[in-house]
């Protein structure tokens, strides 16, 4: 059973930065993908970024490419999402996910965390 726990959300002014963390447990991730999604009020959950754990190959949504960067700590089994130049439209609950394919849709991922709120003030 994969367990994912996000942390690091909060309130930040536009232009600021936050780093989200996703602590994982319950399996090894050498042949697994991890991802970040977000969901704003009244909107569908949308893809942010994903990475193949073993080789670091990653994918980013156009809306965050160049501003957000994923990294991972293999020793801590933790995935990070560094978010820079935050915009009001980045406000959402951010979810960490894990799954067997390096996908960009929620259906590609089989395990989910509870989410962490990110609020960007304009």
LODRENDO-562220 format. One record per residue (C-alpha): x, y, z; residue in three letters. Coordinates in steps of 0.05 Angstrom, whole numbers, padded with zeros to 5 digits, always signed. Layout:
BEGIN
XYZALA;...
END
This chain:
BEGIN
+00000+00000+00000UNK;+00031+00065-00023UNK;+00024+00123+00024UNK;+00036+00195+00003UNK;+00037+00255+00049UNK;+00043+00325+00022UNK;+00068+00386+00061UNK;+00094+00455+00048UNK;+00033+00491+00025UNK;+00013+00560+00050UNK;-00001+00632+00033UNK;+00047+00670-00010UNK;+00046+00735-00049UNK;+00048+00735-00125UNK;+00119+00729-00148UNK;+00139+00689-00088UNK;+00162+00617-00080UNK;+00141+00555-00043UNK;+00169+00484-00040UNK;+00122+00426-00033UNK;+00143+00359-00006UNK;+00114+00290-00016UNK;+00137+00237+00032UNK;+00127+00167+00007UNK;+00124+00099+00040UNK;+00099+00029+00027UNK;+00138+00010-00035UNK;+00201+00023-00075UNK;+00194+00072-00131UNK;+00250+00050-00178UNK;+00200+00031-00232UNK;+00145+00080-00216UNK;+00124+00149-00234UNK;+00108+00205-00187UNK;+00068+00267-00203UNK;+00037+00331-00180UNK;-00033+00353-00196UNK;-00074+00412-00172UNK;-00147+00429-00165UNK;-00175+00498-00158UNK;-00246+00510-00132UNK;-00298+00494-00185UNK;-00246+00465-00233UNK;-00223+00396-00251UNK;-00159+00367-00225UNK;-00103+00385-00273UNK;-00034+00358-00287UNK;+00025+00398-00262UNK;+00086+00353-00269UNK;+00109+00281-00268UNK;+00175+00244-00263UNK;+00199+00173-00273UNK;+00232+00159-00207UNK;+00291+00117-00230UNK;+00318+00161-00286UNK;+00289+00229-00272UNK;+00255+00237-00339UNK;+00201+00289-00326UNK;+00142+00324-00358UNK;+00113+00392-00341UNK;+00049+00427-00358UNK;+00059+00487-00404UNK;+00029+00532-00351UNK;+00084+00517-00301UNK;+00143+00500-00346UNK;+00202+00544-00329UNK;+00173+00564-00262UNK;+00164+00497-00226UNK;+00217+00444-00217UNK;+00213+00375-00188UNK;+00268+00340-00151UNK;+00273+00277-00110UNK;+00313+00251-00052UNK;+00321+00176-00059UNK;+00348+00167+00011UNK;+00286+00200+00041UNK;+00237+00174-00011UNK;+00212+00244-00018UNK;+00190+00283-00079UNK;+00194+00359-00081UNK;+00161+00412-00123UNK;+00197+00479-00123UNK;+00149+00533-00145UNK;+00177+00600-00165UNK;+00146+00663-00194UNK;+00078+00642-00167UNK;+00016+00672-00197UNK;-00054+00681-00171UNK;-00077+00627-00219UNK;-00031+00577-00184UNK;-00078+00578-00125UNK;-00104+00507-00114UNK;-00099+00445-00072UNK;-00037+00408-00095UNK;-00037+00332-00096UNK;+00020+00283-00099UNK;+00007+00219-00138UNK;+00042+00154-00156UNK;+00030+00106-00213UNK;+00060+00056-00262UNK;+00065+00102-00322UNK;+00095+00170-00335UNK;+00029+00201-00352UNK;-00005+00269-00352UNK;-00075+00250-00332UNK;-00104+00232-00265UNK;-00123+00164-00293UNK;-00049+00147-00301UNK;-00038+00149-00226UNK;-00065+00099-00176UNK;-00045+00128-00108UNK;-00058+00197-00082UNK;-00042+00240-00022UNK;-00091+00283+00015UNK;-00068+00348-00015UNK;-00038+00413+00010UNK;-00068+00482-00001UNK;-00028+00535-00039UNK;-00057+00605-00039UNK;-00025+00660-00079UNK;-00048+00731-00063UNK;-00048+00782-00118UNK;
END
